[in-house]
Amino acid sequence: MPTDVFEPHPLVRLLGKSAADFTCSDLVQAAEQLELRQVNLRYIGGDGRLKTISFVINSREHLVEVLTKGERVDGSSIFEGTETQASDVYIVPRHRTAFLNPFGERTSLDVLCSFYDEDGKPLPHAHEQIVRRAAEVLTEETGMVLEAFGELEYYLVDEVERIFPVEEERGYQESAPFSKGQQVREQVLGHLSAMGIKLKYAHGEVGNILEDERQLVQHEIEFWPVPVEQAADALVLAKWVVREVAYAQGLEATFAPSVSSDGAGSGLHVHTRLVRDGASAIVGEDGINDTARRLIAGYLSAAKALTAFGNTVPTSYLRFTDGDESPEGICWGDTDRTGLVRVPLAWVGHVLPGMVAHANPSSSESTPEPAIHPQTVELRLGDGSADVHLLLAGMAVAARRGLSDSASLEQAARLNTDDHDDFEQLPSSCAESADALASERASFEADGVFPSELIDAVLDRLREADDAAQMKKVAKNDDAREELVNRYWHVG
C-alpha cells in the first residue's frame, strides 16, 4: 500500500499498511527495524485512567509471547467489587492500537489491551468491554454505527507572566505570545497524531484566570468522529499525553470541572452521529431528520442518569451553576449553547462552494465532498471528571432508547428551545445524580451492557461524596469552595 506523505503514524509509514490491519508479526518487524528494547501493555483501569505494565524485550520469542498472550493481572486491584480469592484476569493486546511511546527513558512499543476472564470470555465489568458491548447492541438492533468525538478542555497552570499578560476570560483561540502554553498544545497534537489518534484541531479556550501567584490558561483539543470504542480510547490517551508534556515543561495540567469561582470550568462535550452503509443517517435534504431527533430525545431522556458517568465529583455541579455556557436545562436547539444538546453548524453542500469561490475568486477548482456528511449532535453534559468509556457506553444505551421509543419525536418537539424556556434541570449534586442512575439502572443493565455490580460501585462512589449539604455551604463560603476545588484538582 503506498503510504500518504502526510501520514503521521510512524508504524503505518514503516509497515506500509493501515493500523487496523496490524498483526503481531508486523509489530515484531517494527520493533526489530527500529531496535526497540521495551514494550508496554496499556489498559483502562476501573478509575478510567491509563495503566501500564512494562517489559524489557529479552528475545524475539519473548516479544511474540507478550504481544500474543498478553499478561495475567490482579483484577481486585483494578476493579471495585472484585473478589481477591478469584481475581486473576487476562489482558490481551489489540494490535491495531500500537504506537511508539516518546516518553520515558527510551522509546517503547505501546499497545492497548482488552480484559478477559479465566474462561477467555470478555470481562463484563472492564470499561472498554462495556462500551464495546453497548456499541454492538445498538448496531445489532438498528443497523447503524454510533460515531463520536470529544472536545477535551483543560487548564495549564504556571507562574504569572508580566510580558504579554493574559487577559481574563479572553483566551478563545488566542495566539502566542498572548496565549500561554501554545508550545505544549502543539507538542500534544504531534504526539497524538503519531499515535494514530484522529484530530480536527486544537486552540486556546475562553478560560484565562489570573491569581496572585499563578495564571491558569485553558486549552481545547477537538477530535475526529470514529466509532465510540475508539473515541473513548482517544480521550484517555489524550489526557495522559497532555499531562506528560505539561510535566516535562514544568507545568501543571488539570481537567477539573471547576478550577476557580472566577473563570470557566472545563467541560467534555461529545459530538455524535449515526452512520449506515458509509453514509450519515441523521441528515436529510433540509438538515437533521427524524433519526437525529430520536437520537436527541434519547440523550435528553437519559440525561440525569448520564451525569453519574459524565459528572462524577462534587465540583462537577459547581460548574453547572457557574458557567455561562454550561447547560441550563434538559433541552436542545440548533447552534444554541444554552441547551444540553446542540445541533452545531455544518458545512452543507449548497453553502460551501459559494463560500470557497468568494474567498478564492481566482480559483476554479471543485469543492471536495466529505465521505460522510459532517453534521453531528453535541451532548454538552460531561466534564473533565468523566469516566469516558462509561459515559460513551451510556450514550449508546440512550441512543438506542431514543431510536426505539415511539414517543421520541414528540419528546424532541416538546424539549426544543424554540418552543419555551421552562425545562427540567440536571442534578445539583452527586447524591441527586446517584438517585437518577438508580431509577434508570434497568435500561443500562439491559442486554448485558452494564453489569449490576458496576452500577452498584458507581452509586456507592457518588453517595460517598455526600455533597448535597456541601453544595449549599460552598455557595456562601469561599474557603470551603477552594478546599473542595483543590480536593478534586486531578480528577479524570
C-alpha positions in Angstrom: 0.0 0.0 0.0 1.5 3.4 -1.0 1.9 5.5 2.2 0.4 9.0 2.2 3.2 11.5 2.6 1.1 13.3 5.2 0.6 10.1 7.3 1.7 11.0 10.8 1.8 7.4 12.3 5.4 6.1 12.0 4.4 2.5 12.3 1.9 2.9 9.4 4.7 4.5 7.3 7.2 1.8 8.2 4.9 -1.1 7.6 3.0 0.3 4.7 -0.4 -0.8 5.9 -3.3 0.6 7.9 -3.2 0.3 11.7 -6.4 -1.6 11.5 -4.5 -4.4 9.7 -1.6 -4.6 12.1 -0.6 -8.1 13.2 1.7 -9.5 15.8 4.3 -10.2 13.1 4.0 -6.6 11.9 4.8 -5.2 15.4 7.7 -7.6 15.8 9.1 -6.5 12.5 8.7 -2.8 13.5 10.5 -3.5 16.8 13.4 -5.2 15.1 13.8 -2.4 12.4 13.6 0.4 15.0 15.7 -1.5 17.5 13.2 -1.1 20.3 14.0 -2.7 23.6 10.8 -2.2 25.6 7.1 -2.9 25.1 4.4 -1.5 27.4 1.0 -3.1 27.7 -1.7 -0.5 28.5 -5.2 -0.8 29.7 -8.1 1.3 31.1 -8.4 0.8 34.9 -11.5 0.9 37.0 -10.9 4.6 37.7 -10.9 5.3 33.9 -7.2 6.1 33.8 -4.5 4.6 31.6 -2.4 1.9 33.4 0.9 0.4 32.3 2.9 -2.9 32.5 6.5 -2.6 31.1 8.5 -5.4 29.6 12.2 -5.4 28.6 12.4 -7.4 25.4 14.6 -10.4 26.0 14.4 -12.0 22.6 12.2 -12.2 19.5 10.3 -15.2 21.0 9.7 -13.2 24.2 8.3 -10.2 22.3 6.0 -12.6 20.3 4.7 -14.1 23.5 4.0 -10.7 25.1 2.2 -9.4 22.0 0.2 -12.6 21.5 -0.7 -13.8 25.0 -0.6 -10.5 27.0 -0.3 -11.0 30.7 -2.2 -12.0 33.8 -3.1 -9.2 36.3 -4.8 -8.7 39.6 -8.4 -7.7 38.9 -9.1 -6.9 42.6 -6.5 -4.1 42.4 -8.1 -2.7 39.2 -11.9 -3.0 39.6 -14.1 -2.3 42.6 -16.0 -5.3 44.0 -13.7 -8.0 42.6 -13.1 -10.9 45.0 -9.5 -11.3 45.9 -9.9 -15.1 46.0 -10.6 -15.3 42.3 -9.2 -12.0 40.9 -6.8 -13.1 38.2 -7.8 -11.8 34.8 -6.1 -11.6 31.4 -5.1 -8.6 29.4 -4.7 -9.2 25.6 -3.1 -6.7 23.2 -5.2 -5.1 20.4 -2.5 -4.9 17.8 -4.3 -2.1 15.8 -3.8 0.2 18.7 0.0 0.0 18.7 2.1 3.2 18.8 5.6 4.4 19.7 5.7 6.0 23.1 8.0 9.0 23.1 8.1 9.4 26.9 10.3 7.7 29.4 14.0 6.8 29.2 13.7 5.2 25.8 11.2 4.9 23.0 8.9 1.9 23.6 6.3 0.0 21.7 2.9 0.5 23.4 -0.3 -1.4 22.8 -3.7 -1.1 24.4 -5.3 -4.2 25.8 -8.7 -5.8 26.4 -9.7 -7.8 29.5 -10.8 -11.4 29.6 -11.9 -13.7 32.5 -10.5 -17.1 33.4 -12.6 -18.8 30.7 -11.3 -16.4 28.0 -14.6 -14.5 27.8 -14.7 -10.7 27.7 -14.6 -9.3 31.2 -18.1 -7.8 31.7 -17.0 -5.0 34.1 -14.0 -3.9 32.1 -14.7 -0.4 30.9 -13.5 -1.0 27.3 -15.7 -4.1 27.1 -18.7 -2.2 28.3 -18.5 0.5 25.6 -17.8 -2.2 23.0 -20.9 -4.2 24.1 -23.1 -1.0 24.1 -22.0 -0.3 20.6 -22.6 -3.8 19.4 -26.1 -4.0 20.8 -27.0 -0.7 19.2 -25.7 -1.8 15.8 -27.4 -5.2 16.1 -30.8 -3.6 16.8 -30.6 -0.6 14.4 -28.1 -1.5 11.7 -26.3 1.8 12.5 -22.9 2.6 14.0 -22.6 5.3 16.6 -19.6 7.5 15.9 -18.3 10.1 18.4 -15.6 12.6 19.2 -14.9 14.7 22.3 -14.0 18.3 22.9 -11.4 17.9 25.6 -10.8 21.1 27.7 -8.0 21.5 30.2 -6.0 24.2 32.1 -2.3 24.7 32.1 -1.1 26.3 35.3 2.1 28.4 35.6 3.6 31.5 37.3 2.2 34.8 36.2 4.0 36.4 33.2 4.4 40.1 33.0 5.2 40.2 29.3 2.2 40.0 27.1 0.0 39.2 30.1 -3.1 37.1 29.6 -6.5 38.8 29.7 -9.1 37.2 31.9 -11.8 35.3 30.1 -10.3 36.4 26.7 -8.5 33.2 25.7 -10.7 31.9 22.9 -8.4 30.9 20.0 -5.9 33.5 21.2 -2.4 33.3 19.6 1.0 33.4 21.1 2.6 35.3 22.8 -0.7 36.4 24.4 -1.7 32.7 24.5 0.3 30.8 27.1 1.1 27.1 26.5 0.8 27.0 22.8 4.0 25.0 22.5 2.6 22.4 24.9 -0.6 22.3 22.8 1.3 21.8 19.6 3.5 19.0 21.1 0.4 17.2 22.3 -1.1 17.4 18.8 2.1 16.0 17.3 2.3 13.1 19.8 -1.4 12.2 19.5 -1.4 12.2 15.7 1.8 10.0 15.7 -0.2 7.5 18.0 -2.9 7.2 15.3 -5.4 9.5 17.1 -7.5 11.3 14.5 -7.8 15.0 15.3 -9.6 18.1 14.0 -7.7 20.9 15.7 -6.6 22.5 19.0 -6.9 26.0 20.3 -6.9 28.3 23.3 -10.3 28.3 25.1 -12.1 31.1 26.9 -10.7 30.5 30.4 -7.9 32.8 31.4 -7.7 33.2 35.1 -5.2 35.4 37.0 -4.4 34.8 40.6 -1.8 36.4 42.9 1.0 33.9 42.1 -0.2 31.9 39.2 -2.1 32.0 35.9 -4.5 29.4 34.6 -4.9 29.2 30.8 -7.5 27.0 29.2 -7.0 24.9 26.1 -9.1 22.6 24.0 -8.4 19.6 21.7 -11.2 18.5 19.3 -11.0 15.0 17.8 -12.4 13.4 14.6 -15.5 11.2 14.6 -14.7 7.5 15.0 -16.7 4.5 16.4 -17.4 5.1 20.1 -15.0 2.5 21.3 -12.1 4.3 19.6 -13.4 7.7 20.7 -13.2 6.6 24.3 -9.6 5.3 24.0 -8.6 8.5 22.2 -9.7 10.7 25.1 -7.9 8.6 27.7 -4.7 8.7 25.7 -5.1 12.4 25.2 -5.3 13.1 28.9 -2.2 11.1 29.5 -0.3 12.9 26.8 -1.3 16.3 28.0 -0.1 15.5 31.5 3.2 14.0 30.2 4.0 17.1 28.0 3.0 19.6 30.7 5.0 17.8 33.3 8.1 17.8 31.1 7.7 21.6 30.7 7.4 22.2 34.4 3.7 23.0 34.2 0.7 21.6 35.9 -2.3 20.3 33.8 -5.8 19.9 35.2 -9.0 18.6 33.7 -11.0 19.6 36.8 -14.6 20.7 36.2 -14.2 23.7 38.3 -10.8 25.4 39.0 -11.9 28.8 40.4 -15.0 30.8 41.2 -13.8 33.5 38.8 -13.5 31.6 35.5 -14.9 29.0 33.1 -14.8 25.3 34.1 -13.6 22.5 31.9 -16.3 20.5 30.1 -16.2 17.4 27.9 -18.7 17.9 25.1 -19.3 14.9 23.0 -20.3 15.0 19.3 -22.1 12.0 17.8 -23.6 10.8 14.5 -25.2 7.6 13.3 -23.7 6.0 10.2 -25.4 3.4 8.0 -23.6 1.8 5.0 -20.9 4.6 5.0 -23.4 7.5 5.0 -24.8 9.7 7.7 -28.2 8.6 8.9 -29.1 11.8 10.8 -29.4 14.3 7.8 -31.9 14.8 5.0 -32.3 17.4 2.3 -33.4 20.1 4.8 -31.0 19.4 7.7 -31.4 17.0 10.5 -34.0 14.3 10.1 -36.3 12.3 12.4 -33.5 9.8 13.2 -31.5 12.7 14.6 -34.5 13.9 16.6 -34.9 10.5 18.0 -31.2 10.4 18.9 -31.6 13.8 20.7 -34.6 12.6 22.6 -32.7 9.5 23.8 -29.9 11.7 25.2 -32.4 14.1 26.9 -34.5 11.2 28.4 -31.3 9.7 30.0 -29.6 12.9 30.8 -30.0 12.9 34.6 -28.7 9.3 34.8 -25.8 10.0 32.4 -24.4 12.6 34.9 -23.3 9.6 37.0 -20.8 8.7 34.4 -20.0 12.2 33.0 -20.1 14.4 36.1 -18.5 12.3 38.9 -17.3 14.7 41.6 -18.9 17.5 43.6 -17.1 20.2 41.6 -19.0 19.0 38.5 -22.1 20.5 40.0 -20.3 23.8 40.8 -19.6 24.0 37.0 -23.2 23.6 36.2 -24.1 26.7 38.3 -21.0 28.8 37.4 -20.5 28.5 33.7 -22.0 30.9 31.2 -22.2 28.1 28.6 -23.0 25.2 31.0 -26.3 23.5 30.3 -29.2 25.5 31.7 -31.9 22.8 31.3 -32.7 19.5 29.7 -33.5 20.8 26.3 -32.0 21.2 22.8 -31.7 23.6 20.0 -29.9 24.4 16.7 -26.5 26.1 17.4 -27.8 27.1 20.9 -25.1 26.9 23.6 -27.5 27.1 26.5 -29.2 23.7 25.8 -28.0 20.4 26.9 -27.9 19.1 23.4 -26.9 21.3 20.5 -27.0 20.8 16.7 -23.9 22.7 15.5 -23.5 24.4 12.2 -22.3 22.0 9.4 -20.8 22.5 6.0 -23.9 21.8 3.9 -23.3 21.2 0.2 -25.2 24.1 -1.3 -23.3 26.7 1.0 -19.7 25.5 0.9 -18.9 26.1 -2.9 -20.2 29.7 -2.7 -18.0 30.5 0.3 -14.9 28.9 -1.2 -15.4 30.7 -4.5 -15.9 34.1 -2.8 -12.8 33.6 -0.6 -10.8 32.4 -3.6 -12.1 34.3 -6.7 -9.2 33.3 -9.0 -9.6 29.5 -8.3 -11.8 27.2 -10.5 -11.2 24.0 -8.5 -14.1 21.9 -7.5 -15.0 21.7 -3.8 -14.4 18.2 -2.4 -17.4 16.4 -0.8 -16.7 14.7 2.6 -17.1 10.9 2.7 -19.7 11.2 5.4 -21.8 14.3 6.0 -20.2 16.3 8.9 -23.4 17.1 10.8 -23.2 16.0 14.4 -25.4 16.1 17.5 -23.5 17.5 20.5 -24.2 16.4 24.1 -22.8 19.2 26.4 -23.2 17.3 29.7 -19.8 15.8 30.6 -16.8 17.4 32.1 -13.2 16.6 32.9 -14.1 14.2 35.7 -16.0 11.9 33.3 -15.2 8.2 33.0 -15.2 8.5 29.2 -15.8 4.8 28.5 -18.8 4.6 30.7 -20.1 7.9 29.5 -19.9 6.9 25.9 -21.4 3.5 26.7 -24.2 5.2 28.4 -24.8 7.5 25.4 -25.0 4.4 23.2 -27.7 3.0 25.5 -29.5 6.3 25.5 -29.3 6.5 21.7 -30.8 3.0 21.3 -33.6 4.1 23.6 -34.4 7.1 21.6 -34.3 5.2 18.3 -36.7 2.6 19.6 -39.2 4.7 21.7 -42.4 5.6 19.8 -42.7 8.8 21.9 -39.2 10.1 20.9 -40.3 12.5 18.2 -43.0 14.1 20.5 -40.4 14.4 23.2 -37.9 16.1 20.9 -40.5 18.6 19.8 -41.5 19.3 23.4 -37.9 19.9 24.6 -36.8 22.2 21.8 -35.7 25.6 23.0 -37.7 27.3 20.2 -40.9 26.4 21.9 -40.4 27.6 25.6 -37.8 28.1 28.2 -39.2 26.1 31.2 -37.3 22.8 31.3 -36.2 20.3 33.9 -32.8 20.8 35.4 -29.9 18.4 35.7 -28.9 17.1 39.2 -27.4 19.6 41.6 -25.1 17.1 43.5 -23.5 13.7 43.3 -26.3 12.4 45.6 -29.0 13.5 43.1 -27.0 12.0 40.3 -26.9 8.7 42.1 -30.6 8.8 42.6 -31.2 9.4 38.9 -29.0 6.5 37.9 -30.6 4.2 40.5 -34.0 4.9 39.0 -32.8 4.2 35.4 -30.4 1.4 36.1 -32.5 -1.3 34.4 -32.1 0.3 31.0 -28.3 0.5 31.4 -28.1 -3.1 32.6 -30.3 -4.5 29.8 -28.7 -6.8 27.2 -25.7 -7.3 29.4 -24.2 -3.9 28.8 -23.6 -2.5 32.3 -23.1 -5.2 35.0 -25.2 -4.6 38.1 -22.1 -4.8 40.3 -20.5 -1.9 38.4 -23.7 0.2 38.7 -23.6 -0.5 42.4 -20.0 0.7 42.6 -20.8 3.9 40.7 -23.7 4.6 43.1 -21.6 3.9 46.2 -18.9 6.3 45.0 -21.3 9.1 44.2 -23.1 8.7 47.6 -19.8 8.6 49.5 -19.2 12.1 48.3 -22.2 13.1 50.4 -22.1 16.6 48.8 -25.8 17.8 48.9 -25.3 19.9 52.1 -21.7 20.8 51.0 -23.0 22.4 47.8 -25.1 24.8 49.8 -22.1 25.6 52.1 -19.6 26.4 49.3 -22.1 28.7 47.6 -21.6 31.0 50.6 -18.1 30.2 51.8 -15.1 30.9 49.6 -12.7 28.9 51.8 -14.9 25.9 51.7 -15.1 26.2 47.9 -11.4 26.4 47.5 -10.9 23.3 49.7 -13.3 21.4 47.5 -11.8 22.5 44.3 -8.3 21.5 45.5 -9.5 18.1 46.6 -10.7 17.2 43.1 -7.9 19.0 41.2 -6.5 15.9 39.5 -9.7 14.1 38.5 -10.2 12.3 35.2 
